[in-house]
Structure formats: structure tokens, C-alpha cells
Amino acid sequence: MRVKDLLDEEARWGVHEFSFYQNFGEKVEKLRRELVALLVDIKSKGKRIAVYGASAKSTTLLNYYGIGVDILDYVVDRSTVKQRHYTPGTHLPIYAPGKLLETQPDYVLLLTWNFADEILAQQAEYRRRGGKFIIPIPELKTV
């Protein structure tokens, strides 16, 4: 019964229609333009930008959007397995989240947006000190 419910839900979304994927592609490109423009503008003002999240989806987004060391300073992630390494393709160093308080970048691009509430709560001190988060999905916003 559960499989049928999932298939019905996908049908309601329109995943069997070309327009579903065309609309998705258009949203991806719109976000790409907006996010890159925002980051370039912030960087042009001499601000520092870090990333929160060294996940597969963050790697995909950064590489597809062409965002790397020219704009971003470093990545933080709670996974000790990822720390002391570099992000694939963009070669950004990965540190523990405590790095945010050590260096207090002006902005943090939150690429684990599905955990936004939890991470924003964990980073209350960074935010209290004036740090801002850029959350790109589902809609681009700065908090």
C-alpha cells in the first residue's frame, strides 16, 4: 500500500511529464544566477564567506554553480571524518564548526539547508556576534 501511495504522490507532482523537469531546470538556473550574483557582490565588498556542510549535495551545488576558492574561504562540517580534508572539485578546506567562532566570517552559506533550524540554533553565538547565514533552498534568503 505504501508504494502505491508514493507512486500516486509522484504522479500528482507530475514526475512523468517533461514540463516537471523543464521547470526544475529553470528553477536551478534562476537560483544559480541569484546565488552567484549575491556571493560575488558580498565578496566584492571585502566580506568573508564560509560554507556550512560538506555533504554530497553541497559538493554538487558548488561544482555545478562554479563557486569555489575565489569566493569562499572554507567549509565547516560536524563530521570528524571530513575535517582536515578538502571538498571535491572546489578544494575548499574543511574544518570543525568551531572555526566559525574563531574567524567570524561575515556570512556562512548553509548548504545543509534541510537542517537549517538545528544549525541556526547551534550557531546562536556566531549569529549573536553579527554573523549571517545565506540559505539558498527552497528560496534564497539571508538570516
C-alpha positions in Angstrom: 0.0 0.0 0.0 2.8 2.4 0.8 4.5 2.0 -2.6 1.2 2.8 -4.3 0.8 5.9 -2.2 4.3 7.1 -3.2 3.6 6.4 -6.9 0.3 8.4 -6.6 2.2 11.3 -4.9 4.8 11.3 -7.7 2.0 11.4 -10.3 0.4 14.4 -8.5 3.8 16.1 -8.7 3.9 15.4 -12.4 7.2 13.5 -12.5 6.1 11.7 -15.6 5.8 14.9 -17.5 8.6 16.7 -19.4 7.4 20.0 -18.0 8.2 18.9 -14.4 11.9 18.6 -15.3 11.9 21.7 -17.5 10.5 23.7 -14.6 13.0 22.2 -12.3 15.9 23.1 -14.6 14.6 26.7 -14.9 14.5 27.0 -11.1 18.1 25.6 -10.7 19.4 28.2 -13.3 17.5 31.0 -11.6 18.9 30.1 -8.2 22.4 29.8 -9.8 22.2 33.4 -11.2 20.8 34.8 -8.0 23.2 33.0 -5.6 26.3 33.6 -7.6 25.4 37.3 -8.0 24.8 37.6 -4.3 28.1 35.9 -3.4 30.1 37.9 -5.9 28.5 41.2 -4.5 29.3 40.2 -0.9 32.9 39.2 -1.8 33.4 42.5 -3.8 32.8 44.4 -0.6 35.7 42.6 1.1 33.5 40.3 3.2 34.4 36.8 4.1 32.2 33.8 3.3 32.4 30.3 4.7 30.2 27.3 4.0 28.4 25.0 6.4 28.1 21.5 5.2 30.4 19.2 3.2 27.6 16.9 2.0 27.2 15.4 -1.4 24.5 17.9 -2.3 26.8 20.8 -1.3 29.6 19.4 -3.5 27.1 19.1 -6.4 25.8 22.7 -5.9 29.2 24.3 -5.6 30.7 22.4 -8.6 27.7 22.9 -10.9 27.4 26.6 -10.0 31.2 27.1 -10.3 31.5 28.5 -6.8 35.0 27.9 -5.3 38.0 29.3 -3.6 37.8 32.6 -5.4 34.6 33.4 -3.5 34.5 31.0 -0.5 37.1 30.8 2.3 36.4 27.4 3.8 33.8 24.8 4.8 32.8 23.6 8.2 31.1 20.3 8.9 30.4 18.3 12.1 31.7 15.1 10.6 35.2 14.4 12.0 35.8 12.1 9.0 35.5 15.1 6.6 37.5 17.6 8.7 41.2 18.1 7.7 40.3 17.3 4.1 39.1 19.3 1.1 35.9 19.4 -0.8 35.9 17.5 -4.1 36.4 19.7 -7.1 36.4 23.1 -5.3 39.3 22.2 -3.0 38.0 24.1 0.0 39.5 23.1 3.3 37.0 21.5 5.8 37.1 22.4 9.5 35.0 21.8 12.6 32.1 24.2 13.1 34.1 25.9 15.9 36.1 27.6 13.1 33.2 30.0 12.6 33.7 31.5 16.1 37.5 31.5 15.7 37.4 33.5 12.4 33.9 35.0 12.5 33.3 35.2 8.7 30.7 37.8 7.7 28.5 35.2 6.0 28.0 31.4 6.0 26.4 29.7 3.0 24.3 27.0 4.6 24.4 24.0 2.2 22.7 21.6 4.6 19.5 23.5 4.3 17.4 20.6 5.4 18.9 21.1 8.9 18.7 24.9 8.9 16.7 25.2 12.1 19.0 22.9 14.0 22.2 24.5 12.7 21.0 28.1 13.2 20.2 27.1 16.8 23.7 25.5 17.2 25.3 28.6 15.8 23.5 31.1 18.1 26.7 32.6 19.3 28.1 33.2 15.8 24.8 34.9 14.9 24.8 36.9 18.2 28.2 38.3 17.1 26.7 39.5 13.9 27.3 36.5 11.6 24.7 35.9 8.9 23.6 32.8 7.1 22.7 32.5 3.5 20.1 29.8 2.9 19.8 29.0 -0.8 16.9 26.5 -0.8 14.0 26.4 -1.1 14.2 30.1 -1.6 17.4 32.2 -1.4 17.4 34.2 1.8 19.8 35.7 4.3 19.1 35.4 8.1 
